[in-house]
Every structure is written in structure tokens, then in C-alpha cells.
Amino acid sequence: MSQLSKTKQLLLEFLEMARSQNDNVEPIKVLRANAFKIGKANILVRTASDLGKRYFFGLNYINAEEIYNLSNSFVAFICGSLDQIAFLPTTILIQHLPNISHDRNGEYKINFTRDIKLTLRGRGNYFDCTEFVNNWDLLKSSKYTSSKSVDPTDSIHTLVQGRILEIGNIRGFQTYSPNKTKKFNQRKLDDISTLSSCPTLQYTDHKSLKNIDVIWFRRTNSDLYPEYAFEVEFSTGVWSGFGRLATLREYRTKLYVVTHDKKKFNQVESSFIDISKRYIHLIPDHIGLLYSAEKNLIQMRQEFNL
């Protein structure tokens, strides 16, 4: 059996075991990864075959960050067989990532020893994962889960908003988002955006303007000009974001709709005949790639002192 077939088989066996533990097992469709909702827990599954001395997993920071921003989240590291599954809470994993080697693309090299200890930087430096091994009860434990479970779609919507705000900040724009209390990486969006309120623009409907998911403003003397505006659409219902963006029709603002659903984008876009060509489609994955690239560039500048 090939390496790919082995890891796929491990995943299928894991899901079968999960269903025996909990009736509610379903894929998290908003994520392009092996992520599943099991009961109230949200789990990213990683598999590794038995290589003899250790178990190796590749994990990109973007994927880790996405699952971290879901409520009650874990990464299940399947170490060779279903007899050795480390259910690592994402709060703990994110805490240890700075001590795990990675490349410039944000790909972390996750290594577990034979006795399921997470290898960290430094000679003889490990994190003992004994309490997390085969501990299915953790997925229900109040220690790592809460009674309140947020819909993953809502969480990823907020995550994409947070990433867009961060990119705008890095590029020197004044950034705004209407969602004040929702959090990205444990920070309120209000704390990430540089503007606490939406500027009033003469040729717009302010109610629509102030509810656009993210706007990047360029400062021109004492005024702020809307350079870029973004709406994030994951729902299957009415896409009101197009209408909100349309309030900027009198400005040369670049209008972006971030969604996986290109077909629906085309359908809704065509209903705004006068400005349909101004709408630009982006998939959430591209926002993630751009966000990662911008963050990596900052790190490289600091590293090279340039």
C-alpha cells in the first residue's frame, strides 16, 4: 500500500471511530482541509505513518491558524495507528509553534517521538502529550471546550476579515471594520482596525458604507479616501454585500467579493449592470496566501535588518 493510501486509510478509520464515539460527525466545508466537527469540537486531522524513530507531520501555519480560530478546536495527530492519537488543543499547539522549526512558507515540521512527545527546539526539549493521547473525553471536557459553540462559517468569516485588516495595516492604510467584538487570533477586530468609526463620505449611503466588512482608506491631506473595499460571502442565502459595495460607485474604489462560490458571484454580479465589471472575485485561500506572504516579508526584513 502506498504512503498516500495508508494515510487516507488512517483518516477513514479515524472517522469511523469518531462516529462510534459521537453521532454528530461532519466535515467543516468552509475549510479546504481534513477538518471535521465531532460533537461540539472542531478538529483538524493529520496522519503520519510509522517511520521507526518518530512520527512526522507537515502543518502550514495558515491551516493551524484557521482551526485555532474555531471554537472548541483541536488538531488530531494520528501517529501511525488509531492506538496513538494525540488530541492537541489548538491553544496549546499555537503556544508551542514558535519553538518548532518551519520554512519560509510557514510549513511547520511537527515531530513526535515514539512515546508521543512533541519535539521542540533545543536539545532534549519536548512537550509531553501523554494526557492527550487517545483521550476522546477531551472533546467534551470543559477544560478545553465551552458550552457555547460558534458556527465555523461565522468564525472563518471573522478570520478572513481579520486577515484583510492585517494586510491593510501592513500596507499603511487606515482600516475599518464594523464588527467590533468578534475576535481574530484572540484580538477584537476593533483592536486590529485603525479606525474606530467609519468616515462619512459625501456620495455614499452611510448606513451601507459603515456595514461593509472591511475598507482600506488612504489618507489624502485631512481626508480619507476609500481605496479598497471587501465583502466576505460564505452564506448560501442573499448576498447583500454586493449592494453595500455598490454605495461606493461614485468613487474609484476597488470592490472585492471574497467567496469560494464563483458561480453565484457571477450570477449576483450580473444584476448590478452599471458597475458589474468593477466587482473583483477573490477566493479566501488567496487572502490566506497574501496574508502569509505579507507576514513573512516582515519577518525577513527583521531577520535581514533591511
C-alpha positions as CSV (number, residue, x, y, z in Angstrom):
1,M,0.0,0.0,0.0
2,S,1.4,3.4,-0.9
3,Q,2.1,6.1,1.6
4,L,-0.8,8.2,0.4
5,S,-3.2,5.2,0.6
6,K,-2.0,4.5,4.2
7,T,-2.7,8.0,5.4
8,K,-6.1,8.0,3.7
9,Q,-7.0,4.7,5.3
10,L,-6.0,6.1,8.7
11,L,-8.2,9.0,8.2
12,L,-11.2,6.8,7.2
13,E,-10.6,4.6,10.2
14,F,-10.4,7.6,12.4
15,L,-13.7,8.9,11.2
16,E,-15.3,5.5,11.7
17,M,-14.0,5.5,15.3
18,A,-15.3,9.1,15.8
19,R,-18.8,8.1,14.7
20,S,-18.7,5.3,17.3
21,Q,-17.9,7.9,19.9
22,N,-20.3,10.6,18.7
23,D,-23.3,10.6,16.4
24,N,-22.5,14.1,15.1
25,V,-19.5,13.8,12.7
26,E,-19.5,16.1,9.7
27,P,-16.9,17.8,7.5
28,I,-16.3,21.5,8.1
29,K,-17.0,22.5,4.5
30,V,-15.8,26.1,4.8
31,L,-12.2,24.8,5.3
32,R,-10.2,23.2,2.5
33,A,-8.6,20.7,4.8
34,N,-9.3,17.5,6.6
35,A,-11.3,19.3,9.3
36,F,-14.4,17.8,11.0
37,K,-17.0,18.8,13.5
38,I,-17.2,16.0,16.1
39,G,-19.9,16.8,18.6
40,K,-19.1,20.3,19.8
41,A,-15.4,20.0,18.9
42,N,-13.8,21.2,15.7
43,I,-10.9,19.0,14.7
44,L,-8.2,19.2,12.0
45,V,-6.9,15.7,11.4
46,R,-3.3,15.0,10.5
47,T,-1.9,11.5,9.8
48,A,1.6,10.0,9.8
49,S,2.8,6.5,9.1
50,D,5.2,4.8,11.4
51,L,8.7,5.7,10.3
52,G,10.5,3.8,13.0
53,K,12.1,6.5,15.2
54,R,9.5,9.2,15.0
55,Y,6.2,10.4,13.5
56,F,6.5,13.4,11.2
57,F,3.6,15.8,10.2
58,G,3.7,18.8,7.9
59,L,1.4,21.6,9.1
60,N,1.1,25.0,7.5
61,Y,0.6,28.0,9.8
62,I,-2.4,29.1,7.7
63,N,-4.2,25.8,8.4
64,A,-3.2,25.9,12.1
65,E,-4.5,29.5,12.4
66,E,-7.8,28.6,10.8
67,I,-8.6,25.8,13.1
68,Y,-7.3,27.8,16.1
69,N,-9.9,30.5,15.3
70,L,-12.8,28.0,15.6
71,S,-14.4,27.4,19.0
72,N,-13.5,24.1,20.8
73,S,-10.8,23.3,18.4
74,F,-8.1,20.6,18.3
75,V,-5.6,19.0,16.0
76,A,-5.7,15.2,16.0
77,F,-2.3,13.8,15.2
78,I,-2.7,10.2,14.3
79,C,0.7,8.6,15.0
80,G,0.9,5.5,12.8
81,S,-2.3,3.9,14.1
82,L,-5.5,4.6,15.9
83,D,-3.8,3.4,19.1
84,Q,-1.8,6.6,19.2
85,I,-3.9,9.7,18.5
86,A,-2.8,12.9,20.2
87,F,-5.8,15.3,20.5
88,L,-3.8,18.5,21.0
89,P,-5.9,21.6,21.8
90,T,-5.1,24.4,19.4
91,T,-4.5,26.8,22.3
92,I,-1.6,24.6,23.3
93,L,-0.3,24.0,19.8
94,I,-0.3,27.7,18.9
95,Q,1.6,28.4,22.1
96,H,4.4,25.9,21.1
97,L,4.6,26.7,17.4
98,P,7.4,29.4,17.9
99,N,9.6,26.6,19.3
100,I,9.0,24.3,16.3
101,S,11.1,24.7,13.1
102,H,9.5,25.9,9.9
103,D,10.4,27.1,6.4
104,R,9.8,30.5,4.9
105,N,6.4,29.3,3.6
106,G,5.1,28.8,7.1
107,E,5.3,25.0,6.8
108,Y,6.0,23.6,10.3
109,K,7.8,20.3,10.8
110,I,5.9,18.6,13.6
111,N,7.7,15.7,15.1
112,F,6.5,13.3,17.8
113,T,8.8,10.8,19.5
114,R,7.8,7.1,19.8
115,D,6.3,7.8,23.2
116,I,4.3,10.8,21.8
117,K,6.3,13.7,23.0
118,L,6.2,16.8,20.8
119,T,9.7,17.8,19.7
120,L,10.7,21.4,20.4
121,R,13.7,23.5,19.6
122,G,16.7,22.8,21.8
123,R,18.5,19.7,22.8
124,G,16.3,17.4,24.8
125,N,13.4,19.8,24.7
126,Y,10.0,18.1,24.4
127,F,6.3,18.6,25.3
128,D,4.8,15.6,26.9
129,C,1.5,14.8,25.3
130,T,0.5,11.8,27.4
131,E,-2.7,13.4,28.7
132,F,-3.9,14.0,25.2
133,V,-3.3,10.5,23.7
134,N,-6.5,8.7,22.8
135,N,-8.3,11.0,25.2
136,W,-11.6,11.3,23.4
137,D,-13.2,12.7,26.5
138,L,-11.2,15.9,26.0
139,L,-13.5,16.7,23.1
140,K,-16.3,17.1,25.7
141,S,-14.2,18.4,28.6
142,S,-15.0,21.8,30.0
143,K,-11.2,22.3,30.3
144,Y,-10.8,22.8,26.6
145,T,-14.3,23.2,25.3
146,S,-17.1,25.6,26.2
147,S,-20.9,25.1,26.1
148,K,-21.1,27.9,23.5
149,S,-20.2,26.6,20.1
150,V,-19.8,29.2,17.3
151,D,-20.7,28.1,13.7
152,P,-17.4,27.5,11.9
153,T,-18.7,29.6,8.9
154,D,-19.1,32.6,11.2
155,S,-15.7,32.1,12.7
156,I,-13.9,31.8,9.3
157,H,-15.8,34.9,8.1
158,T,-14.3,36.8,11.0
159,L,-10.9,35.2,10.3
160,V,-10.9,36.4,6.7
161,Q,-11.9,39.9,7.9
162,G,-9.0,39.9,10.4
163,R,-6.5,38.8,7.7
164,I,-7.7,41.6,5.4
165,L,-7.4,44.2,8.2
166,E,-3.9,43.0,9.0
167,I,-2.8,43.2,5.3
168,G,-4.2,46.7,5.1
169,N,-2.4,47.7,8.2
170,I,0.9,46.3,6.9
171,R,0.5,48.3,3.7
172,G,0.0,51.5,5.6
173,F,-3.8,52.0,5.0
174,Q,-6.3,53.3,7.6
175,T,-8.5,50.3,8.1
176,Y,-12.1,49.9,9.2
177,S,-14.5,47.0,10.0
178,P,-17.9,47.2,11.6
179,N,-17.5,44.0,13.6
180,K,-16.2,45.4,16.9
181,T,-16.3,42.5,19.3
182,K,-15.6,39.5,17.1
183,K,-12.1,38.1,17.5
184,F,-9.3,37.1,15.2
185,N,-6.4,35.3,17.0
186,Q,-7.9,36.3,20.3
187,R,-7.9,40.0,19.4
188,K,-11.1,42.0,18.8
189,L,-11.4,43.3,15.2
190,D,-11.9,46.7,16.7
191,D,-8.4,46.5,18.2
192,I,-6.9,45.5,14.8
193,S,-8.6,48.1,12.7
194,T,-7.0,51.6,12.9
195,L,-10.3,53.5,12.6
196,S,-12.9,53.2,15.4
197,S,-15.7,54.6,13.2
198,C,-16.4,54.7,9.5
199,P,-15.7,58.1,7.9
200,T,-18.6,59.9,6.3
201,L,-18.3,60.1,2.5
202,Q,-20.3,62.6,0.6
203,Y,-21.6,60.4,-2.3
204,T,-22.5,57.3,-0.3
205,D,-25.3,55.9,1.8
206,H,-23.5,55.9,5.2
207,K,-25.6,53.0,6.6
208,S,-24.4,50.8,3.7
209,L,-20.9,52.1,3.9
210,K,-20.4,51.5,7.6
211,N,-21.5,47.9,7.3
212,I,-19.0,46.9,4.6
213,D,-16.9,44.0,6.0
214,V,-13.5,45.8,5.6
215,I,-12.5,49.1,4.0
216,W,-8.9,50.3,3.4
217,F,-8.7,54.1,3.4
218,R,-5.8,56.2,2.0
219,R,-5.1,59.4,3.8
220,T,-5.2,62.5,1.5
221,N,-4.3,65.6,3.4
222,S,-7.0,65.8,6.0
223,D,-9.4,63.4,4.3
224,L,-9.7,59.7,3.9
225,Y,-10.3,58.1,0.5
226,P,-11.8,54.6,0.2
227,E,-9.1,52.8,-1.8
228,Y,-10.2,49.2,-1.4
229,A,-13.4,47.6,0.0
230,F,-14.1,44.0,0.8
231,E,-17.2,41.8,1.4
232,V,-16.8,38.2,2.6
233,E,-19.6,35.9,1.5
234,F,-19.9,32.3,2.7
235,S,-23.7,32.1,3.1
236,T,-25.9,30.3,0.7
237,G,-28.6,32.9,1.1
238,V,-28.9,36.5,-0.2
239,W,-25.6,38.2,-0.8
240,S,-26.2,41.7,0.5
241,G,-22.5,42.6,0.3
242,F,-22.8,43.4,-3.4
243,G,-25.4,46.1,-2.5
244,R,-23.2,47.6,0.2
245,L,-20.2,47.8,-2.1
246,A,-22.4,49.5,-4.7
247,T,-22.7,52.6,-2.5
248,L,-19.1,53.3,-3.5
249,R,-20.0,53.5,-7.2
250,E,-19.1,57.2,-7.3
251,Y,-15.5,56.5,-6.1
252,R,-12.7,54.7,-7.8
253,T,-12.6,52.2,-5.1
254,K,-11.6,48.6,-5.9
255,L,-14.5,46.4,-4.9
256,Y,-13.7,42.8,-3.8
257,V,-16.0,39.9,-3.0
258,V,-14.3,37.1,-1.2
259,T,-16.0,33.8,-1.7
260,H,-15.5,30.2,-2.8
261,D,-18.7,30.3,-4.9
262,K,-17.6,31.7,-8.3
263,K,-20.9,30.6,-9.9
264,K,-23.0,32.6,-7.5
265,F,-20.6,35.5,-7.7
266,N,-21.2,35.7,-11.5
267,Q,-25.0,35.5,-11.0
268,V,-25.2,38.3,-8.5
269,E,-22.6,40.4,-10.2
270,S,-24.7,40.4,-13.4
271,S,-27.6,42.0,-11.6
272,F,-25.6,45.2,-11.0
273,I,-25.4,46.1,-14.7
274,D,-23.8,49.6,-14.4
275,I,-20.9,48.5,-12.1
276,S,-20.7,44.7,-12.7
277,K,-17.2,45.0,-14.2
278,R,-15.9,46.7,-11.1
279,Y,-16.5,43.7,-8.8
280,I,-13.5,41.5,-8.3
281,H,-13.7,37.9,-7.2
282,L,-11.2,36.5,-4.7
283,I,-11.2,33.1,-3.0
284,P,-10.5,33.0,0.7
285,D,-7.4,30.9,0.1
286,H,-5.8,33.8,-1.9
287,I,-6.4,36.1,1.1
288,G,-4.6,33.5,3.2
289,L,-1.7,33.3,0.8
290,L,-1.3,37.0,0.6
291,Y,-1.6,37.4,4.4
292,S,1.1,34.8,4.9
293,A,3.4,36.4,2.3
294,E,3.0,39.9,3.9
295,K,3.8,38.4,7.4
296,N,6.8,36.5,6.0
297,L,8.1,39.7,4.3
298,I,8.0,41.5,7.7
299,Q,9.9,38.6,9.3
300,M,12.5,38.6,6.6
301,R,13.0,42.3,6.8
302,Q,13.6,42.0,10.6
303,E,15.9,39.0,10.1
304,F,18.0,40.7,7.4
305,N,17.8,44.1,9.2
306,L,16.6,45.7,5.9
